[in-house]
């Protein structure tokens, strides 16, 4: 089965002198590994396309037995020069690409993740996003796009409103860490109200402030273009980081270790 579709190149490697394998993320299909035979020598079929962090349109077929995909042709659309010239930004991009690869998004959710990834790369190419924030924001947003957005309105234990939304500011650009004895249940995927925390605080729950709840809500509603204006106090960043990391580990089975995501 042959198809032509837009994709972002996540990873590239050689397996023979002139042949290349690529891991591509397609807008309508998700992750695909394909082989470009003679790719390192062909300037006509793959001009500028066979490199990591390249957006292109690719024509893909299969071998005769249909056991693997073969890259037939590629057209370069964008090579993100503003990212390639900045080692710091490339490091942040690498973290995002590794997360996309580890999540193994199927065709059903591919378009939303593809759009999120491209907007994240475009935003980072034009603007500054803190090194401490971008992996956190991208990881949380992609996880939410997989249908795992936590319930931040009702207490996951008693079912009552978890906190007072009256006058809530959904633009948490400069939140200090508002003290509160709210909690976040990683297992149940939501906020634990003050009353339930006072009665019995589960050791598996994470302490969570009202400011952190508002920020997590904002992340769910925001787009990558909004991220450069977000600044967080160190304590709130630690709260959010612990909650997002544990949430991803529990619900997606992924943990960041030694520069890569591991299945747990």
N, C-alpha and C positions, 0 to 999 in steps of 0.2 A: 504493500500500500504506500503510495507516494503522496506527499503533502508539501505545501509551501506555507511558511508561517514566520512571524516575527519572533525572535528569541534573543536572550542575553546569554553570552558565553560566561559560564562560571569557572570552568577549569579546562586546562589544555595540557596534553602530554604527548610524547612521541613513543611509538612502539616498534618502529623500524626506521631505516634511514630517511625515507621520504614520506612516511605515513604518520598521521596525527589522529589522536582520539580527543573528543571534546565532550564535556558535560554541559548541556544547554538547558535553559529554562524557557519553555515556550508559553506564550500567552494563553493558549487554549488547551495545552496538553500537560503542562508541568515539566518535570525533569525527564530528559532524554539523553542517553549516551549514544554518540554516533561516531563513525570512523570516516576520516577524509583521506582516502588513498591518494598518494602523490601530492598531498596538500602542501607540504613544505616546498615544493617546486612549482606549483601551479600559481601563476599570477593572473591568469585569465578567469578561472572559475571561483577563486577565493581571495580576490584582491583585498588585503587588509582585514579579513574577517576572522582569521584563525588565531585569535589572541584573546586572553582573558580580559573581561570587562569591555566587551565589544557588543553593541546592539546591531543586529542585522536581520535581514530576511533570508531564510535558508530553505533550500529545496532538499527534502530528505526522502530517500527510498530505502529498500531493504536488499539484502543479498538474496540469492536464488532460493535458498531454503527458508528465508524469512526469520533467521535466528538472530540477526543484528541489524542495526540501522546504518545506512551509508549516506554520508553527506555528499550531495551531487553538485551543489552550487550555492554560493552565498553572495549577498550584496550588503556592503557596509552602510549603515545608517548613522551611527554615532560612536565615537571612540572615547568620549569623556576625557579630553585633553586636560581639563582643569583638575581632574582627580589624579591623572597619571603623573603630573608634574609636582605633586605634593605628597611626600612619603607619609606624613601624618594622616592625611585623609585616606590614602590607600590602605593604611592599617585598619581604619574604621570600616571601610568598605569590605575588606577581607572578612571581618567579623560578621557582618551582615550576610555576605554570600555563604559563609559556612553554616549559618543558622538556616537559611533557605534550603541548602542542600541537605542538612540533617533532618529537617521537618518532613521531607519527602512528600511534598504537596501533590495531590492527584489532580486529574483534569478538571474535576468539579470545582475546586477552589483556586485554580491556577490564575485566572484572569485578575482576581482581586489582589493576589500576592504579586503578580507581575506588575500591575499598576503601582502598588505600594513600593516595590523595589525601584522602579524607574523614577518615581517621584522623589524617593529618598536620595538616589544618586544625583539627580538633577539639583536638588536643594543643597546637598553637600558640595557639589561642584561650584555653585554660585555663592554660598554663604558659609558661615562658621557655625558648627554645632559642637558643643563641648564633648571632649573625648569620654568623659564620664557619663554623659547623657545619651549619646546616639545609640550605642548598643542596647541600653535599657529601653529606650523609646521604641526602637525598631522591633525588638524582641516582644515587647508587650503588645504592640499594635498588630504584628503578624499573628500572634497567638489569639488575639481577639477575633481576627479575620477568619480563624479556623472554627468559629462557633463556640469559643471558650471564654467569652467575655463575662467577667464575674458580676454577680448581683451586688450592687453597691447601695441599694435603697432599703431593703428589708433585712433584718437580722436573720442569719441563716439558722439560728437556734430557736428563737421564739416567734419569728414571723412578724414582729412589730417593726415600725420604722427604726432603722439603725441609727440615724442621726438626723438633726434638724436641717432640712435643705433650705429653709427660709433665708433669702438673701444670699444664697451661695454664689460665689464668684467663680465662673467657669473659665476664667483667664488667669490661671495661677502662675503668673510670670515671675513673681518675687515672693513666694510663700516662705515665711519662717515656719518652723516645725511647731504647729500649735499643739500644746500638750493635751492629751486625752487618753483615757484608758479603754478606748475602742480596741478591738482585735480584728485580725483577718484570719479566717479559717482556710488554709490551703486546700484541705481535703474537700470541704463543701463549696469552696469557690465563692466566698462572699464575706461581708463584714459581720462581726459579732458586736452587738450593742453594749453600751455601758453597763446596763443592769445584768446581763448575762456574764459579762467579764467580772463584775463585782461578786456574783454568786459563786462562780467557779471558772477560773481562767485555765483553759486547756494548755498544757505544755506544748502541744503541737501548733497552737495558734501563734501568730506574730503580733506584737504590739503595733498599733496603727493609729496615727493621729487623724484628726478631721482634715487637716491640710493635705495629708497623704491621700485620703479618700477623694478629696476634690481634684487632686492632681491626676489620680488614676482615672477618674471620670473624664477629665479633660483630654488625657491621652486617647481614650476610646473615641472621643468626638473629633479630635484634631486630625490634620493631615501633615505630612512631612514639611510642607511649606511653612507651617506654624511653629515648628520646633526651634528654629534659631532664637526666638525671643524668650524661650523658657529658661529660667534660672532657679535653682533650688538650693536651700541651705544644706550643708553637709549631712546633718542628722536625718532630714527628710529623704535625701538621696539614698542614704543607707537603708532606711525603712523600705522604700520602694524597691531598691535593688534586691533586698532579701526576699520580699514578697514575690516579686516577679520571677526571680531565680528558682525559688521553691515551687511556685505555681507551675512553671514550665517543666521542672523536673518531675513533679507529681502527675501532671495531666498529659504531657507529651513524652515523658521518659527521656529527657535530654538534660545533660549537665555539662557545663563548661569546665574542662580540665586540661591543663597543659597546652593551651592554645588551640583546642578543638572541642567540638561537642561530642560527648560520648553517650551511647544508649545505656540506660540503667534499668 
